[in-house]
Amino acid sequence: MKDHASTILVADDDPFIRDDLGDLLKDVADTVLFAETAHEALSKIKILEPDLVLLDVRFPDSQDLSPLKSIRENYPHVEVIILSSQTEDISLVVQAIKIGASDYVAKPFVPEELKNRVVKALELQAIRRSQRYLLEELQRREGLDRLEGSSPAMKQVRDTIRKLSDTAGCVLIRGESGTGKELAARALHYLSKRRNHPFLAINCAAVPENLVEAELFGHKKGAFTGAVDHTKGKFEAAGEGTVFLDEIGDMPMAQQAALLRVLEYRKFMRVGENVERECKARFVLATNRDLREMVKQGAFREDLFYRINVATIQMPPLRSRVEDVVELSRHMVMRLASEMGRPGLSISSEVMNLFARYDWPGNVRELKNVLEAVVMLKDMNQPEIIVQDLPPEILALKAAGDENSPPPIDFGDELKEKERFIQALQKCQWNQSKAARLLGCHRNTIRNRIRYYGITHLEGSR
């Protein structure tokens, strides 16, 4: 009985070996394929990418291990068991294992022994396949999929993350609180080659000043009161992964000097020790403060600022991307409603219009908190979120609404929305501030929509 669907390729120039293995393995795999030359084997692997290859060490068209090298380089997920005669030079088998063969079997083989080894190899392949699936799912959940939004600003953020994901240098993420700086840092990590190593986040504003170095570098037993054991710091525990230093602008000046030394020399010492340790982690830093202004005020080290201000990602505030407010709201309500047993819950157009006009000082975090509270408190018999469900600060927009303003945006029709913005700009002689007041939204929203729709003065003259 088969454990799982699988495909095996038997690559051997001996027809008797191929026949014997075909009969032996027909109950082990769903499909058993055959190849009698190295070229044929590589061609079938390219097309079908089997789970396991039983590979002879010599073929008429290849007398070395080049087929194995090609498999390992181009198809790393394919398991390979080497088939070798007992008269074969053992050094060739050793070399094959070093290249990446998972096992070898000597010919003539013992049927049950070979069958057991094949079963184990397929089980290992299944475990690795499951691990890849879980890693891909983790990348999806922690990667770019978490940075939702179709606005030009968010597209630029995602493009920048892709470009920087596999660079080794520091990355500084700037943006207001609640814009998703940690999500961007996690996306950088899970898109990079470091994804199999830890991602460790430290909020510099939350660690007491006297414990910052112990938290980052670790400490020796007895180094200070309460140090009852040897402890690794975050820099050491991260290994070859990523260290995310959030709110770097709140790091005390003394510790800034220590951090600069780590970034420059990739060395650190545990508190209470005199032994230097190597730091292999990548550093991603984030701040909602103006570090350049802090340097002028003497509150942040100038040398550290220039060390970290090389590659940057700017997270846009939610008020500057009104189209994302609509998209995010729908996605969040769908997700929250499903989690809370309220599938099918929707948002009224009137609520969407208020959301588009609200400035969202807490950004995406505030939007999520508002919707979470609304969904939690929503009457089970009501299928739609309405204005009366909203908190006072958003309801205030409705009370302050301009009765002479144009009709609400139809969020199901971008052409109508574009026309509405053009009409407002025409009415205000293309003064963006006046148009924003007329529409009851932020000036940044007007600028964003002009870019998004490619609106020009020429459209007003048609």
PyMOL commands that set and color helices and strands:
alter all, ss='L'
color gray80, all
select helices_A, chain A and resi 15-25+38-48+66-74+90-99+111-142+144-146+152-164+181-191+209-217+234-237+248-250+253-265+291-296+302-308+318-320+322-339+349-357+363-377+387-389+392-399+414-427+432-439+443-453+457-461
alter helices_A, ss='H'
color red, helices_A
select strands_A, chain A and resi 7-11+31-35+52-56+79-85+103-107+171-174+199-203+218-219+231-232+242-246+267-269+276-278+282-287+311-314+346-347+384-385
alter strands_A, ss='S'
color yellow, strands_A
deselect
rebuild
show_as cartoon
